[in-house]
Amino acid sequence: MKKKSIILNTFILVVGILILSCNHTDANRFPNTITQNKTDSIVPKLERQILIMEGPYKQVAKEIVKQDNSKDENEAKVKTIDNVMNTYKNEVTASSKYIDYAQKAEEEGYHPIAILYKAVSISAHIQAQNNKLVLEASLVSAPTITPVFEVKTTKQNLQDDIYGDAQKANMIYSSYLKIAGFANNQMAYTSICYDKETEKKHRVFYEKALENINSNTVLSMPSVYFVCPICGNTYETSAPKYCDFSLTNRDKFIKISSSKFPQL
């Protein structure tokens, strides 16, 4: 209970500063999202993208357009809780998946990539717990999740993360943020913002790891990562004095430098 209280208090204290890091234009900052006209939405761009999308991503894009067209605040409030639930499921699955991806990387001799996957697994676990807290604050119980995923080669896993999970999460979370802002749900907005911004950083890590595999320079990759225990923000090699997202002191960061998971 003490840990939950600390995280809840952190949500409230840092939400204003976090919004600045989550969105880079005044039109998308949280205070303005509540009152602004929704004509600046991402819908037109997505509607064009739908025409060239295939498979499940086409359906994902359609759902985003459907959500973003909502103009009723009560409807937005309901959708926001649904979105947090979906995000919770995504992060629980991701945390489990990356544990297996780390094991696969070890089997293939990519120890630095295994360390990376352990770091992002811990990050996803933290974000899942944040989303669970948002659900509990809304008197909604988080369900038991049975993760379903496929483990391929490390190279294929990285490619899936770059061109699948990371891009999909960025699209979905952008839409979820607009709905949470319209619903005036600051906790949901903050939690999803943590997820979105951390996913963007993880995608860069995946791209660099894939480049290292292709150039046979995996051993030159970072061997140490730091994860913020409040928001899941992830740093390679070293960490700043305070987390860029939640302002958490680096003394509290979780250090990942081996195959063994630290106690969360």
N, C-alpha and C positions, 0 to 999 in steps of 0.2 A: 504493500500500500504506500509505503514511503517513496518507493521508486516511481510509482504512478503519479504521486503528488508532485514530485520534482519535475517530471516531464510535462504535466499539465500546467504548472506554473511557468515553465520555460516557454510553452506555447504562447501564453498571454504576454510575457515580457518582451519576446523578440519578434512578434508578428509584424510590427511596423517596419522594423529594419529588414526583416526577411523579404518583404514585398519588393523592396528596392532591388534585391539580388535576383528575385524570381522573374521580374518583368522589367524591361529596359526602356519602356516608353510610358509617358504620363497616361496615355489612353488605356493602358492595361493595368495600372496600379490598382490595388484593392479599393481604396476609398472612392475612386472615380468609377470603378466597375459597377457599383451599386446604383449610381444615378445616371450614368451615361446612356445615350441612345445606342442600341445594339447594332447599328448599321456598320460599325467598324469591325464586325466579327470576322472570324477566319472562314466562315462558310463559303463565300464565293470561290476562294482558292481551292478549298476541299472539293467543291462541286465539280471543278474542272479536273481535279486529280482522280475523282471517281471514274471518269470516263476511260482512264488508262490502267486502273487497278484491276487485279485479278484475284480470284479465290477469296479467302477469309478477310483480306485487307480491304477489299471492296465493301464488304458488309460492315467492317469497322468504320470506314469513312462515312457510310450512309448513316450509321448510328450517331456519329459525331454531328453531322449536319442536322439530324433530327433533334438532338439535345440542344444544340446551339440556337435553334430557332425558337426555343421556349421563351415566352415573354411573361409568363405568370410566375410571381414570386413564390406562391405556395407550391406550385409544381416544381420549381427549381429547388425548393427545400427538400422535397421528397427525392428528386433525382440526385441531389448531392449526397444523401445518405446511401443511395444505391451505388453511386460512383465510389464512395469511400469503401463500401463493401467489396466492389470489384477490385479496387486498388489493394485492399487487404489480401484478397485471394491471389492477386498477381504477385505480391511481394512474398507471401508464404511459399508459393510455388517456386519463385525465383531463388529464394534462400536454399530450399532443398535441392533444386536443380544445380546450383553452383557448387554445392558440396560434391555432387557426383562428377561435375565437370572438372573439379580440382583433382579428384581421384584419377580421372582419365588422363589429365595432363601429367600427373606423376607417373602413370603407367607408360606413357609415351616419352618420358625423359625430359619433360618441360617443367622442371621444378619451379622456376620463377613464375610461370603462368599459373601453376597450382596455387602459389601464394596469392597471386592476384585474385583468382576465383574464390579463395577462402575469404579474402577481404570483402569482396562484393557480396558474398553470401551473408556475412555478418551485417553488412550495411542493409541488405534487404530484410534481414530479421528485425533490425531496429525499426525500420520503416513500417513493417507489418505491425509491430507493437504500437507504434504511433497511431496507425489507422484503427487499430483495435480500441485504443483509448477514445478516439473520436466517436466510434460507434457506441461505446459504453456511455459516453456523455450524452448521447442521444437516446439512451435507454434501449439500445439494440444489441443483441447478443451476437458476437462473432462466431460463425460456424466452424466446425471442424473441417479442415481442408485435407483432401487426399491428393497431393500433387501428381499431375500426369505430364510427362515430358519424355523426350528421347535423347539419349546420349550418343553422340556420333564421334568422329575424330575431333581432336582439339581444334584443328584448323577449321573444320566444319562448324563446330560449336561457336567459335569466334565469329565466323561469317554469319551465323544465325543471329547472334547477339547484335552485330553491327546493322545488318539489313532487315532484321525482324524485330526482335524485342525492343531494341533501343529506339528505332524509328517509330514503332507503333506506340510505345509508351509516351514519346514526346508529343505525338499527335493527340492521343487520348487525354493525356494530362493537361494539355493546353485547353482543351474543351472543358474538362472537369473544373479547371480553375475559373473559367468564365461563369460556369453554372454556380459554383460555390460563392463567387463574388456577388452574383445576382441574388443568391439566397441569403446573403449577409452572414454566412457561416464561417467565422474567422478560424476556428480550429481546423475545420476541414480544408480551408484554403491553405493554411500553414502546412499541414501535413502533406497535402498533395504537392505543394510547392517544393518541399524538401525532396519528395520523390522525383519530381521532374528535373530539378537542377542536378541532383546526384546522378540520375540516369545519363544526363548530358556528359558529365565527367567520366562516367564509366565507359561510355561509347568511345571516347578518346583513348582510354586505356586499351580497349579491345582492338581498336585500329592499329595502335602501336604494337601490340602483341602479335597481331597477324603479320605485320611488316617484319617483325623480328623472326618469325617462323620462315617467311619467304626468303629472307636474306641470311638465314642460318646464324642469327646473332641473338638467340634467346638468352644465352648466358650473360649478355650485357644488360638485360632488363633489371629494373629495380628489384630488390630482394626484401624490402621493408615497406609496409603500408600502415597508415594510421586512419582509424575510423572514429568519427565523432559519435559518442554513445547517445546523443540526443536526437540528431537528425539523420545520421548515416553518411554524412559527407565524408569523402574518401580522399586521402592524400598519399602520394608516393614519395618514398625516401625520407621526407621530413614534413613537419607540419608547422603552420603559423602559430603565433601565441594564442590566438583565438580562432574558433571556427568561423569561416566566412559566412555561414548561414545562420547558425544558432548562437554565436558568440561564446560557445563553450570553451573553457580554458583547456589548452592542449594537455595539461597534466592529467586530465580525465580521459584522454583519447585511448582507444584500444589499439595496441600495437600488434601487427601481424608480421612475423618474420620466419615462421616455420610451418611445417605441415600440421602442427597441433593447434586445435582451436582453443582460444582463450575462454575462460568461463564468463558467460554473459550475465 
